[in-house]
Amino acid sequence: AAPTLLSWLERRRPDVYEAIIDADRESQERYAGHGSAIACCYNHIILPLATRRDKETQIAWGVRDFAARFGREPEGMWLPETAVDIESLDLMAGAGIRFTILAPHQAGKVRATGADGWTDVSGGQVETRMPYTCRLPSGREIAIFFYDGNISRDIAFGPLLSDGRRFAGRLLAAFSRGGKRPELVHIATDGETYGHHRKFGEMALAYALRTIEARDDARLTVYGEYLALHPPTHEVAVRERTSWS
């Protein structure tokens, strides 16, 4: 929920603005009190390139703008371009943010919570179907979800949005066969992909969501609910001063 875009919608397209607010309210009812909207830094700046004071301001204003619009405190925050450094994550955690979302190649190494040795997962090798804890210098921590990079690319630049049935099938096929632990299949794409960059893409998305919702072997959720039900079992060290691109 970018403050600049929401401000424009509130003035110029109040019907769309209210639909967004209502959708978050409905999602709280559906997902055990966890809304689907997440906060964003107040302006689209690359946080690792900003001073500490500017990072604090961007995060604080993003949180306050979100709370004023959605009537609740945000659980998650999107980093512009997913550009990340440890200081930004620490400041976000200090502001009450519980999770963020990064690209898979931004993970450096992982380990089971409490283990001594780390496993190198650089180059996009991280398991994306689970959240991770990132421990921070202040003693705080934040959860990180790494989105499925291959599916996200195929949505943005490939043919997946030309067929809602194929879209749903690709998402469902990303679960492991016979998996014994909970798994989350999730993607990250630009909102304008659906209908702007890809004509009728929003229809393919709606069809895919209805198809998945009708099944009994998978269910829709949001990050906040998933994190509450399935806390991280592993830790991650992120690759600082990286972004999705």
C-alpha positions, 0 to 999 in steps of 0.5 A: 500500500504505497502512500503516494498512490493511495493519496492519488486514489483517495482524491481521484478514484475514491471508489477504488480507494474504498474498495482497497480499504474494504478488501483489507477489512474483509481479509481480516475476517477471513484470515483470523484477524490478519489483513492482506495489505502491508505497509510501504516506505513513505516514498519510493527511495532505496533505503540502503542508500539513505541516511539513518535519519531518513530511513527512520522517517520513511519507515515511521511515516509509512507506518503512520500513513498505513494505520491512518488509512487501514485502521490497524497497525501494519504487520509487514512492510515492502521495501522499494525494489526490495533493496535491503540492508541490516540497519533498515531491517532493524529500524523496521523491527523497532517500528513494530514490523514483523516481516518483509519480502525479498527476492531469493537471491538476496538470501546468503546463508541459512541454518536451523534455529539453534544450529551452529553451522550455516548452509550457503544458499547464495545464487537463489538456492534458498527454499522459498516455501518457508519463512526465516528469522533474521536476527538483528544487531539490536537483539530484535528480529524480523521474519523474511519471506523469499518469493518464488523467483521463477514463477514471478518472472514467468508472470511478469515476462512470460505467458502465464497470465494468458490462461488462468487455469495454467496459472493456478496449475503452476502455483499448485505444482510448486508445492513439494510432493508428499511434503510433511511440513506446511509450505507457502507458495507465493510470488511478487509482481507489480500490480500493473501487470494485471490488466495493464502490462498483460491485458485481461491479466486480472481475469486470469488472476481471479480465475486462478484464485477461485480454482485454488479456493475450490480445492481441498489440498491447498488454501489461500492465506496471507503472510501475517496469518501464515507467520502466526500459524507457522513461525520460522524454524530456520534463520537467514543471513541476508545479502546486504545492499542487494535488490530484486533487480 
